[in-house]
Amino acid sequence: MSALRAAVWGLAGAGLGLGLLSAPTCEATEFRIRSAQRDGIVTWSNAVAVGVATMQTAPTPSGPWTLGTNYFTSNTLSWAPVPRSPSNTFARLLAVDISTNTPRHYTNLLESYGMLETVAGKGDSSSDSSQWQPRFEGEWATNVNLSRPHAAFGDPWGNVLIVDQRSSSVLKVTPEGRLYTYAGTHATNFNGDGPDYATNLSLCHPNGGWMRADGTFYILDTANRRVRRVDTNQIMTTLFVAPTPMGDGRAFWVKSDESLVYFGSGTSSNEVDPASTATILKKWTPTGGVTIVRSNFVELGNIMGDERTGDLYISDRGANRVYRLAPNGTLTPIAGNGTQSGGGEGFPALQTGLIFPRCVWFIPNGGFFVCEHSPGNRIWYVDPASIIHRWMNGSDANNKRVGDGQWFYANPGLAKVSRVRMVNTDPFGNLIITESNYGYVRRIRFQRMTP
């Protein structure tokens, strides 16, 4: 493959540029594959600066072409690995623009995502208590009842980690679909700070998590007033102990060098006490300990930090808004009009009523996802120009596996999710969705399908 060069041309009307490995020489300004190495690494240049590239392989120039892997592009020069096989003689590269430079940017993003599937959750019960049974260990994850999961993250090895609140554990779903306990003993108590294997130390109603790029996982162990770290060898330690109750504090973000942690907090550890509602944003630093950042939120949802700028993005379920908190303390709304009505598809995000927004999650183009709990139940996408789009529809019903196995955007009015608690992307760009009192983790593959 390394001796081949790229020819590039446009597909009229589709917003696509296509790079097909062949012999002709390309102009310097054209989108092209620059090299293909024996280790399967392919480099390209002059792609759209903010887009999605799709690598495909085939045995002949005329195909058949395999369903390709997608990659976000944040500059014009980049690289990607090509799955190697004796039949992979040719490779081609598709690229689409997901910035607001083209009217088709939102459609390009929609079509970059493919199949909807359930990763975990059988959905037999919506009880606010532990559903865990020992027989679930090693079972197919879709045959297991989850216990009010509040967050799920994909790791660099293709596993999905689920913060399963009421079973007081973190569960792991392998790429094959089997479920195992990753952290916690399923006993709701405290038995030590470690270091010890994560499955030897108990958690108590964990309500948040954060995945570092290297696979280190952090747990907001709310009822134990602790932030836990699980390293890539599955050894758990305590990063710090909060001096006061965390309450129902699901908001949680950890800077990659552990120099800063933000978390939400109530003032009571009794979950039936209104004072347990997370209205306070706190931070921890190794030198300053735990301090209050702001104490006037209505009900904090999930948060996300930007290490480059120092900004923190905050969903406030009770205020029906999403905010940006600048390093100087300025709080600026970025989505939601403060009510539950108005605006909607194609409107400015600040003119749109959000219904109990529970999360905010950015993708590399500068757009972000917002999810709603009941009675909103929708997933929204706010594009880089701050225009809002309904990504998925939902309802209060137990939408068990609705839409699975199909393009996620097929029949977009159909309610496919409910009580969405978190939306984020894994290291491969797949969209991970934690939803429903019945307990489901869903995934939208970052892989093209024929709509």
Buried (B, 14 or more C-beta within 10 A) or exposed (E): BEEBBBBBEEEEEBBBBBBBBBEEEBEEEBBBBBBBEEEBEBBBBBBBBBBBBBBBBBBEEEEEBBEBBBBBBEEBEBEBEBEEEEEBBBBBBBBBBBBBEBEBBBBBBBBBBBBBBBBBBBBEBBBEEBBBEEEBBEBBBBEBBBBBBBBBBBBBEBBBBBBBBBBBBBBBBBEEBBBBBBBBBBBBEBEEBBBBEBBBBBBBBBBBBBBBEEBBBBBBBBBBBBBBBBBEEBBBBBBBBBEBBBBBBBBBBBBEEBEBBBBBBBBBBEBEBEEBBBBBBBBBBEEEEBEEBBEEBEBBBBBBBEEEEEBBBBBBBBBBBBBBBEEEEEBEBBBBBEBBEEBBEEBBBBBBBBBBBBBBBBBBBBBBBBBBBBEBBBBBBBBBEBBBBBBBBBBBEBBBBBBBEBBBBEEEEBBBBBBBBBBBBBBBBBBBBBBBBBBBBBBBBBBBBEE
